[in-house]
Amino acid sequence: MNVFARHRGDLFGGITAAIVALPLALAFGVASGAGALAGLWGAILTGFFAAVFGGTRHQVSGPTGPMTVVMALILTELGGNLAMAFTAVMLAGAFQILFGLLRFGHYIKLVPQPVVSGFMTGIGVIIIILQFAHALGHEPPPGEVVEKLVALPPMLAAPLYPALALCAFCLAIMAFTPRRVAAVLPPPLIAIVAGTVVSILFLPGVPKIGEIPTGLPQIIVPEMTLADLHIILRYALILAFLGAIDSLLTSLIADSVTRTRHDSNRELVGQGIGNMAAGLLGGIAGAGATMRTLVNIRAGATSRLAGAIHALVLLAVVLGFGGAASHVPFAVLAGILLKVGYDIIDWQCLKRLRHSPRGDLAVMFVTMGATVFIDLMTAVAVGVVMAALIFVARTAEVQTDSARIFRGSGETAGLAPEEASILEAAGGRIVLFHVEGPLSFASARDLSRLMQSSETSEALVIDLSDVPFMDTSASMALEEVIIDARSGNDAVILCGVRALVREAMERAGVLRLLGPQQLAATRLQALQLARDFVDGNGRPAAQF
């Protein structure tokens, strides 16, 4: 088999992905505020280096909607200073490399689905809001999303109708191109060509991108001031974290389609190298792009060579045909991006709202609101914390409900006959408390109250055989139970203590409160020790 036959799928995949990427790179570059050429160089550099050094064979990287939103916010915060904005991109790449070297890839994939859904939906909403000005034929107003919304009514009152018609025309192409046609010619390419031709022939007054410089890019010297350092670092972390999530989610989708497995930490390193190169040479930040990756796979790509070919095709366009892009109207790009923003919104999740748990809904809408009106890092952080707290609360509730108290008098279902007979004979003087699952700060207090309210008259047996580990809070709660029992001259006997549980109690100093007769290997042995104590054969509780 010759080289061409072996890599035929990679060649077609790379070329097809480049065709799809070209108009999106132009659109994202303009939307970011850095310019169309910055979008193209971002696609070239992140696309090439992430393909060569990344950990996903079929991944195609480049500017994406979420990353473009952050780039626009960076330039707004920094007053349009491109050098400092690209410095943030370089730092973001360095952070991503660090994430990969520290093997954070496995943890980033643990972001809960309601959080992912919330910030992706929020990003889709932001992209749509950012396109309103260009769709109406106006210059985008400066400021955050709120300022852009405040400026919308005057623009709606005085639209440039040719621009609005052109935007609607391109949006219709994006939405209604038949699948058979889209399989041959990507809708973004059809929209950008048809929209540009229509504007040249019939709508010459519609605002256009303007002249795009061609040739090799200039090296950007990193620049930052002490006053702007916190802005650059904050947005560099946002870019790094968001790009990591975006890329790894795309990697998971590629795995599910191709039935392969990616290396998440290597993927982070590859994305980091790509973003460092992009920032150094004046390209906007990028990440793994789901649509381009799927196009690449469907065109037959089998290796990382396809992603590199996609970048080289775009490089040829920039070096030889950059002037053609200067005639593309902003309204055409707005039409393309309106459909992109719409597609990013998690409509499947929104359709399931009526059947979703209230906690998940709260996480999603809070994350979405924070994404639109605050910033992406805050949104993800708040969403993750909310989701974690809701999960912990649910787990604690289940664990508390599953705790069982055995007192005898018929309350011995599930115990061995000999164990049940000891409890029955004790007549309520011995109480057996059984708990399952990890003991943590979430359930420690509730379980402690259950133990202390179990009406122990003389001995409390706590069965920890089904507890794999406990944290410091749970250890301290157990200490309170032991001290409370000792103050009443009662005994506490533990059984089934596993190694990790013993280690946690030793660190917290709980074991110093217990004598050797208060630790038993099995539940039966613990009940026998409790029987000896209440029958007067044991030591006083303070020494027991």
C-alpha positions as CSV (number, residue, x, y, z in Angstrom):
1,M,0.0,0.0,0.0
2,N,1.6,3.3,-1.1
3,V,1.7,6.4,1.1
4,F,-1.2,8.2,-0.6
5,A,-3.5,5.2,-0.2
6,R,-2.6,4.8,3.4
7,H,-3.2,8.5,4.2
8,R,-6.0,9.2,1.7
9,G,-8.5,9.6,4.5
10,D,-6.2,12.0,6.4
11,L,-5.7,14.1,3.3
12,F,-9.4,14.4,2.6
13,G,-10.2,14.9,6.2
14,G,-7.7,17.7,6.6
15,I,-8.8,19.5,3.5
16,T,-12.5,19.2,4.4
17,A,-11.8,20.4,8.0
18,A,-9.9,23.4,6.6
19,I,-12.8,24.3,4.3
20,V,-15.1,24.3,7.4
21,A,-12.5,26.1,9.5
22,L,-11.8,29.0,7.1
23,P,-15.0,31.0,7.5
24,L,-15.2,30.1,11.2
25,A,-11.7,31.3,11.8
26,L,-12.5,34.6,10.0
27,A,-15.7,35.0,11.9
28,F,-14.2,34.2,15.3
29,G,-11.2,36.5,14.7
30,V,-13.5,39.4,13.9
31,A,-15.8,38.6,16.8
32,S,-12.8,38.5,19.2
33,G,-11.8,42.0,18.3
34,A,-8.3,41.0,17.3
35,G,-9.1,40.8,13.6
36,A,-9.8,38.2,10.9
37,L,-6.1,37.5,10.4
38,A,-5.7,36.7,14.1
39,G,-8.4,34.2,13.8
40,L,-6.7,32.5,10.8
41,W,-3.3,32.4,12.6
42,G,-5.0,31.0,15.7
43,A,-6.5,28.2,13.6
44,I,-3.2,27.5,11.8
45,L,-1.0,27.4,14.9
46,T,-3.3,25.7,17.4
47,G,-4.4,23.4,14.7
48,F,-0.9,22.3,13.8
49,F,0.8,22.0,17.1
50,A,-2.2,20.5,19.0
51,A,-2.4,17.9,16.2
52,V,1.3,17.0,16.3
53,F,1.8,17.1,20.1
54,G,-1.8,16.4,21.4
55,G,-3.3,13.1,22.7
56,T,-6.3,12.7,20.4
57,R,-5.6,11.3,17.0
58,H,-8.6,12.8,15.2
59,Q,-8.8,16.1,17.0
60,V,-8.9,19.4,14.9
61,S,-8.2,22.5,17.0
62,G,-8.7,26.1,16.4
63,P,-10.7,29.2,17.6
64,T,-14.0,28.2,19.1
65,G,-17.0,30.1,20.4
66,P,-16.1,29.9,24.1
67,M,-12.5,30.9,23.5
68,T,-13.6,33.7,21.2
69,V,-15.9,35.1,23.9
70,V,-13.0,35.2,26.4
71,M,-10.7,36.9,23.8
72,A,-13.3,39.6,23.3
73,L,-13.6,40.1,27.0
74,I,-9.8,40.3,27.3
75,L,-9.5,43.0,24.7
76,T,-12.3,44.9,26.3
77,E,-10.7,44.8,29.7
78,L,-7.3,45.8,28.3
79,G,-8.5,48.6,26.2
80,G,-7.8,46.9,22.9
81,N,-4.1,46.3,23.7
82,L,-3.2,43.4,21.4
83,A,0.2,42.8,22.8
84,M,-1.1,42.2,26.3
85,A,-4.0,40.1,25.0
86,F,-1.6,37.8,23.2
87,T,0.5,37.7,26.3
88,A,-2.6,36.3,28.1
89,V,-2.9,33.7,25.3
90,M,0.8,32.6,25.8
91,L,0.3,32.3,29.6
92,A,-2.8,30.3,29.0
93,G,-0.8,27.9,26.9
94,A,1.8,27.7,29.6
95,F,-0.9,26.9,32.2
96,Q,-2.3,24.1,30.0
97,I,1.1,22.6,29.6
98,L,1.4,22.7,33.4
99,F,-2.0,21.1,33.8
100,G,-0.9,18.3,31.6
101,L,2.4,17.7,33.3
102,L,0.6,17.7,36.7
103,R,-1.8,15.2,35.2
104,F,-4.9,17.4,35.8
105,G,-6.6,16.0,32.7
106,H,-8.4,13.3,34.7
107,Y,-9.8,15.9,37.1
108,I,-11.0,18.4,34.5
109,K,-13.2,15.7,33.0
110,L,-15.0,15.4,36.3
111,V,-16.8,18.8,35.8
112,P,-20.5,17.9,36.3
113,Q,-22.8,17.8,33.3
114,P,-25.2,20.6,34.6
115,V,-22.2,22.9,34.9
116,V,-21.0,22.0,31.3
117,S,-24.5,22.5,30.0
118,G,-24.9,25.8,31.8
119,F,-21.7,27.5,30.7
120,M,-22.0,26.1,27.1
121,T,-25.6,27.5,26.9
122,G,-24.4,30.8,28.4
123,I,-21.6,31.0,25.8
124,G,-24.1,30.4,23.1
125,V,-26.3,33.2,24.4
126,I,-23.2,35.5,24.5
127,I,-22.2,34.7,20.9
128,I,-25.7,35.5,19.8
129,I,-25.8,38.8,21.7
130,L,-22.4,39.8,20.3
131,Q,-23.6,39.4,16.7
132,F,-26.7,41.7,17.0
133,A,-24.7,44.9,16.2
134,H,-23.1,43.5,13.0
135,A,-26.4,41.9,12.0
136,L,-28.1,45.3,12.2
137,G,-25.2,47.0,10.3
138,H,-23.7,48.9,13.3
139,E,-20.4,48.9,15.0
140,P,-20.4,46.7,18.2
141,P,-20.7,48.9,21.3
142,P,-17.8,48.7,23.8
143,G,-18.2,47.1,27.2
144,E,-19.6,43.9,28.7
145,V,-22.6,41.9,27.7
146,V,-24.9,44.1,29.8
147,E,-23.7,47.3,28.1
148,K,-24.2,45.6,24.7
149,L,-27.8,44.7,25.7
150,V,-28.4,48.3,26.9
151,A,-27.2,49.6,23.5
152,L,-29.4,47.2,21.5
153,P,-32.7,49.2,21.5
154,P,-31.2,52.3,19.6
155,M,-29.7,49.9,17.1
156,L,-33.0,48.1,16.6
157,A,-34.7,51.5,16.0
158,A,-32.3,52.3,13.2
159,P,-31.1,49.2,11.4
160,L,-29.2,49.1,8.2
161,Y,-31.7,47.0,6.2
162,P,-29.3,45.7,3.6
163,A,-27.0,44.3,6.3
164,L,-30.0,42.8,8.1
165,A,-31.2,41.1,4.9
166,L,-27.7,39.8,4.2
167,C,-27.4,38.4,7.7
168,A,-30.8,36.7,7.4
169,F,-29.8,35.3,3.9
170,C,-26.6,33.7,5.4
171,L,-28.4,32.5,8.5
172,A,-31.0,30.7,6.2
173,I,-28.2,29.0,4.3
174,M,-26.6,27.8,7.6
175,A,-30.0,26.5,8.9
176,F,-31.6,25.1,5.8
177,T,-28.9,23.7,3.5
178,P,-30.0,20.1,2.7
179,R,-27.9,17.4,4.3
180,R,-26.9,15.9,0.9
181,V,-25.5,19.3,-0.1
182,A,-23.9,19.9,3.3
183,A,-22.1,16.5,3.0
184,V,-20.3,17.9,-0.1
185,L,-20.0,21.6,0.7
186,P,-20.1,22.8,4.3
187,P,-22.8,25.4,5.0
188,P,-20.4,28.0,6.4
189,L,-18.4,28.0,3.1
190,I,-21.6,28.3,1.1
191,A,-22.8,31.2,3.3
192,I,-19.5,33.1,3.1
193,V,-19.1,32.7,-0.7
194,A,-22.8,33.4,-1.5
195,G,-23.1,36.3,1.0
196,T,-19.9,38.0,-0.3
197,V,-21.0,37.6,-3.9
198,V,-24.5,39.0,-3.2
199,S,-22.9,42.0,-1.3
200,I,-20.5,42.8,-4.2
201,L,-23.3,42.6,-6.8
202,F,-26.2,44.1,-5.0
203,L,-25.3,45.6,-1.6
204,P,-22.0,47.4,-2.0
205,G,-22.6,49.7,1.0
206,V,-22.7,46.9,3.6
207,P,-19.7,47.2,6.1
208,K,-16.9,44.7,5.2
209,I,-13.9,43.3,7.0
210,G,-11.5,45.4,4.9
211,E,-8.0,44.8,3.9
212,I,-6.3,41.8,5.4
213,P,-2.5,41.8,5.5
214,T,-0.9,38.7,4.0
215,G,2.5,37.1,4.6
216,L,4.2,35.8,7.7
217,P,3.1,37.1,11.1
218,Q,5.3,39.2,13.4
219,I,6.6,37.9,16.6
220,I,4.7,39.4,19.6
221,V,6.9,40.5,22.4
222,P,5.1,39.6,25.7
223,E,3.9,42.8,27.4
224,M,2.2,43.5,30.8
225,T,2.1,46.2,33.4
226,L,1.7,45.8,37.1
227,A,-1.7,47.4,37.0
228,D,-3.0,45.0,34.4
229,L,-1.2,41.9,35.7
230,H,-4.2,40.6,37.6
231,I,-6.4,41.0,34.5
232,I,-3.9,39.1,32.3
233,L,-3.4,36.3,34.9
234,R,-7.2,35.9,35.5
235,Y,-8.1,35.7,31.8
236,A,-5.1,33.4,31.1
237,L,-6.5,31.0,33.7
238,I,-10.0,31.3,32.2
239,L,-8.6,30.6,28.7
240,A,-6.5,27.6,30.0
241,F,-9.3,26.1,32.0
242,L,-12.0,26.6,29.4
243,G,-9.8,25.5,26.6
244,A,-8.9,22.3,28.5
245,I,-12.6,21.5,29.1
246,D,-13.6,22.3,25.5
247,S,-10.7,20.2,24.2
248,L,-11.3,17.2,26.5
249,L,-15.0,17.1,25.9
250,T,-14.3,17.1,22.1
251,S,-11.8,14.3,22.7
252,L,-14.5,12.3,24.5
253,I,-16.9,12.8,21.6
254,A,-14.2,11.7,19.1
255,D,-13.5,8.6,21.3
256,S,-17.2,7.7,21.2
257,V,-17.4,8.0,17.4
258,T,-14.1,6.2,16.6
259,R,-14.1,3.8,19.5
260,T,-10.6,4.9,20.4
261,R,-9.1,6.3,23.7
262,H,-7.3,9.6,24.0
263,D,-4.5,10.7,26.4
264,S,-6.0,13.6,28.3
265,N,-2.8,14.9,29.8
266,R,-0.9,14.7,26.5
267,E,-3.8,16.5,24.9
268,L,-3.5,19.4,27.4
269,V,0.2,19.6,26.7
270,G,-0.5,19.8,22.9
271,Q,-3.2,22.4,23.3
272,G,-0.8,24.4,25.5
273,I,2.0,24.3,22.9
274,G,-0.5,25.4,20.3
275,N,-1.8,28.3,22.3
276,M,1.7,29.5,23.2
277,A,2.6,29.5,19.5
278,A,-0.6,31.3,18.7
279,G,0.0,34.0,21.2
280,L,3.6,34.4,20.2
281,L,2.7,34.9,16.5
282,G,-0.5,37.0,16.9
283,G,-3.2,34.3,16.8
284,I,-6.2,34.1,19.1
285,A,-6.5,31.2,21.5
286,G,-8.0,27.9,20.4
287,A,-9.2,24.6,21.6
288,G,-10.5,21.3,20.3
289,A,-13.4,22.1,17.9
290,T,-16.2,19.5,18.0
291,M,-17.7,20.3,14.6
292,R,-14.4,20.4,12.7
293,T,-13.3,17.2,14.5
294,L,-16.4,15.3,13.5
295,V,-16.1,16.6,9.9
296,N,-12.5,15.3,9.9
297,I,-13.6,11.9,11.2
298,R,-16.5,11.6,8.7
299,A,-14.1,12.5,5.8
300,G,-12.0,9.5,6.6
301,A,-9.2,10.7,8.9
302,T,-7.4,8.1,10.9
303,S,-4.4,9.9,12.4
304,R,-3.1,13.2,13.7
305,L,-1.8,13.9,10.2
306,A,-5.2,15.2,9.2
307,G,-5.1,17.9,11.8
308,A,-1.7,19.0,10.6
309,I,-2.9,19.0,6.9
310,H,-5.9,21.2,7.9
311,A,-3.5,23.8,9.4
312,L,-1.2,23.7,6.3
313,V,-4.1,24.3,3.9
314,L,-5.1,27.3,6.0
315,L,-1.5,28.5,5.9
316,A,-1.6,28.4,2.1
317,V,-4.8,30.4,2.1
318,V,-3.3,33.1,4.4
319,L,-0.1,33.4,2.3
320,G,-1.7,33.4,-1.1
321,F,-5.4,34.4,-0.9
322,G,-5.8,36.6,2.2
323,G,-6.9,39.5,0.1
324,A,-10.1,37.7,-1.0
325,A,-11.3,37.7,2.7
326,S,-11.3,41.5,2.8
327,H,-14.5,41.6,0.8
328,V,-16.5,39.5,3.3
329,P,-19.2,41.6,5.0
330,F,-19.6,41.6,8.8
331,A,-23.2,40.7,8.3
332,V,-22.2,37.5,6.6
333,L,-20.0,36.5,9.6
334,A,-22.9,37.5,11.9
335,G,-25.2,35.1,10.1
336,I,-22.7,32.3,10.4
337,L,-22.1,33.0,14.1
338,L,-25.7,33.3,15.0
339,K,-26.2,29.7,13.9
340,V,-23.0,28.6,15.7
341,G,-24.3,30.3,18.9
342,Y,-27.6,28.6,18.5
343,D,-26.0,25.2,18.1
344,I,-23.8,25.6,21.2
345,I,-26.9,26.0,23.4
346,D,-27.6,22.7,25.1
347,W,-31.2,22.3,23.7
348,Q,-31.3,18.6,24.8
349,C,-30.9,19.6,28.4
350,L,-33.4,22.4,28.0
351,K,-35.9,19.9,26.6
352,R,-35.5,17.7,29.7
353,L,-36.1,20.6,32.2
354,R,-39.5,19.2,33.4
355,H,-37.9,15.9,34.3
356,S,-34.6,17.0,35.7
357,P,-33.9,17.2,39.5
358,R,-34.3,20.7,40.9
359,G,-30.7,20.8,42.1
360,D,-29.4,20.1,38.6
361,L,-31.7,22.8,37.2
362,A,-30.4,25.3,39.8
363,V,-26.8,24.5,38.9
364,M,-27.4,24.8,35.2
365,F,-29.3,28.2,35.4
366,V,-26.9,29.7,38.0
367,T,-23.9,28.7,35.8
368,M,-25.6,30.0,32.7
369,G,-26.5,33.4,34.4
370,A,-23.0,33.8,35.8
371,T,-21.5,33.0,32.4
372,V,-23.5,35.7,30.6
373,F,-23.4,38.4,33.3
374,I,-20.2,37.8,35.3
375,D,-17.4,35.7,33.7
376,L,-16.7,32.2,32.7
377,M,-14.3,31.3,35.5
378,T,-16.7,32.5,38.2
379,A,-19.5,30.6,36.4
380,V,-17.6,27.3,36.3
381,A,-16.3,27.7,39.9
382,V,-19.8,28.5,41.3
383,G,-21.4,25.7,39.3
384,V,-18.9,23.1,40.4
385,V,-19.2,24.2,44.1
386,M,-23.0,24.1,43.9
387,A,-23.0,20.7,42.2
388,A,-20.6,19.3,44.8
389,L,-22.6,20.6,47.7
390,I,-25.8,19.2,46.3
391,F,-24.2,15.9,45.7
392,V,-22.7,15.8,49.2
393,A,-26.1,16.7,50.7
394,R,-27.9,14.0,48.8
395,T,-25.2,11.4,49.7
396,A,-25.5,12.4,53.4
397,E,-29.2,12.2,53.3
398,V,-29.1,8.7,51.9
399,Q,-26.4,7.6,54.3
400,T,-28.4,8.9,57.3
401,D,-31.5,7.2,56.1
402,S,-29.7,3.9,55.7
403,A,-28.3,3.9,59.2
404,R,-29.8,1.2,61.4
405,I,-30.3,1.0,65.1
406,F,-30.9,-2.4,66.8
407,R,-32.2,-2.4,70.4
408,G,-33.7,-5.9,70.7
409,S,-37.4,-6.3,71.5
410,G,-38.0,-7.6,68.0
411,E,-35.7,-5.0,66.3
412,T,-33.1,-7.5,65.2
413,A,-34.0,-8.2,61.5
414,G,-30.9,-8.8,59.5
415,L,-28.7,-10.0,62.4
416,A,-27.3,-13.4,63.0
417,P,-29.3,-15.5,65.5
418,E,-26.5,-15.4,68.1
419,E,-26.2,-11.6,67.7
420,A,-30.0,-11.1,68.0
421,S,-30.1,-13.3,71.1
422,I,-27.5,-11.1,72.9
423,L,-29.5,-8.0,72.1
424,E,-32.8,-9.6,73.2
425,A,-31.3,-10.8,76.5
426,A,-29.9,-7.4,77.2
427,G,-33.4,-5.9,77.3
428,G,-32.4,-2.6,75.7
429,R,-29.3,-2.1,77.8
430,I,-27.2,-2.7,74.6
431,V,-27.7,-0.7,71.4
432,L,-26.1,-1.7,68.1
433,F,-25.6,1.1,65.6
434,H,-24.8,0.1,62.0
435,V,-23.8,2.6,59.3
436,E,-22.7,2.1,55.6
437,G,-20.5,4.1,53.2
438,P,-17.9,6.7,53.7
439,L,-18.2,9.0,56.8
440,S,-17.6,12.6,56.0
441,F,-18.3,16.1,57.2
442,A,-21.7,16.0,55.4
443,S,-23.2,13.1,57.4
444,A,-21.1,13.2,60.6
445,R,-23.3,15.5,62.6
446,D,-26.5,13.8,61.7
447,L,-25.1,10.3,62.5
448,S,-23.6,11.6,65.7
449,R,-27.0,12.9,66.9
450,L,-28.6,9.5,66.0
451,M,-26.0,7.7,68.1
452,Q,-26.4,10.1,71.0
453,S,-30.2,9.8,70.9
454,S,-30.2,6.0,70.7
455,E,-31.2,5.9,74.4
456,T,-28.2,3.8,75.3
457,S,-28.6,2.7,78.9
458,E,-25.2,1.1,79.3
459,A,-23.4,0.1,76.1
460,L,-23.3,1.3,72.5
461,V,-21.8,-0.9,69.8
462,I,-20.9,1.0,66.6
463,D,-20.5,-1.3,63.6
464,L,-18.1,0.3,61.1
465,S,-17.5,-2.8,59.0
466,D,-19.2,-1.2,55.9
467,V,-17.4,2.1,56.3
468,P,-14.4,2.2,53.8
469,F,-13.0,5.5,55.2
470,M,-13.8,8.6,57.2
471,D,-12.6,12.1,57.3
472,T,-11.5,14.3,60.2
473,S,-15.0,15.7,60.8
474,A,-16.5,12.3,61.2
475,S,-13.7,11.3,63.5
476,M,-14.3,14.3,65.7
477,A,-18.1,13.5,65.7
478,L,-17.3,10.0,66.9
479,E,-15.1,11.4,69.6
480,E,-18.1,13.4,70.9
481,V,-20.2,10.3,71.1
482,I,-17.5,8.5,73.1
483,I,-17.0,11.4,75.5
484,D,-20.7,11.8,75.9
485,A,-21.0,8.0,76.7
486,R,-18.2,8.1,79.2
487,S,-19.7,11.1,81.0
488,G,-22.8,8.9,81.6
489,N,-20.6,5.9,82.7
490,D,-21.6,4.0,79.5
491,A,-19.4,2.1,77.2
492,V,-18.7,2.5,73.4
493,I,-17.4,-0.5,71.5
494,L,-16.3,-0.3,67.9
495,C,-16.2,-3.2,65.5
496,G,-15.1,-3.9,62.0
497,V,-12.7,-0.9,61.8
498,R,-10.8,-0.9,58.5
499,A,-7.2,0.3,58.1
500,L,-8.1,3.6,56.5
501,V,-10.7,4.3,59.2
502,R,-8.3,3.4,62.0
503,E,-5.7,5.7,60.4
504,A,-8.2,8.6,60.4
505,M,-9.1,8.0,64.0
506,E,-5.5,7.8,65.0
507,R,-4.7,11.1,63.3
508,A,-7.7,12.8,65.1
509,G,-6.7,11.3,68.5
510,V,-9.9,9.3,68.9
511,L,-8.2,6.0,69.6
512,R,-6.6,7.3,72.8
513,L,-10.1,7.4,74.3
514,L,-10.6,3.7,73.7
515,G,-9.2,0.7,75.6
516,P,-8.2,-2.6,74.0
517,Q,-11.6,-4.1,75.0
518,Q,-13.4,-1.4,73.0
519,L,-12.2,-2.5,69.6
520,A,-13.5,-5.8,68.2
521,A,-12.9,-7.5,64.9
522,T,-16.5,-8.7,64.4
523,R,-19.9,-7.6,65.4
524,L,-20.5,-10.7,67.4
525,Q,-17.3,-10.2,69.4
526,A,-18.3,-6.5,70.1
527,L,-21.8,-7.6,71.3
528,Q,-20.2,-10.2,73.6
529,L,-17.9,-7.5,75.1
530,A,-20.9,-5.3,75.6
531,R,-22.8,-8.2,77.3
532,D,-19.8,-8.7,79.6
533,F,-19.9,-5.0,80.5
534,V,-23.6,-4.7,81.2
535,D,-23.5,-8.0,83.2
536,G,-20.9,-6.5,85.5
537,N,-18.0,-8.5,84.1
538,G,-16.4,-5.5,82.5
539,R,-14.5,-2.5,83.8
540,P,-16.1,0.9,84.6
541,A,-16.9,2.8,81.4
542,A,-14.2,5.4,82.1
543,Q,-11.6,2.6,81.8
544,F,-13.5,0.2,79.5
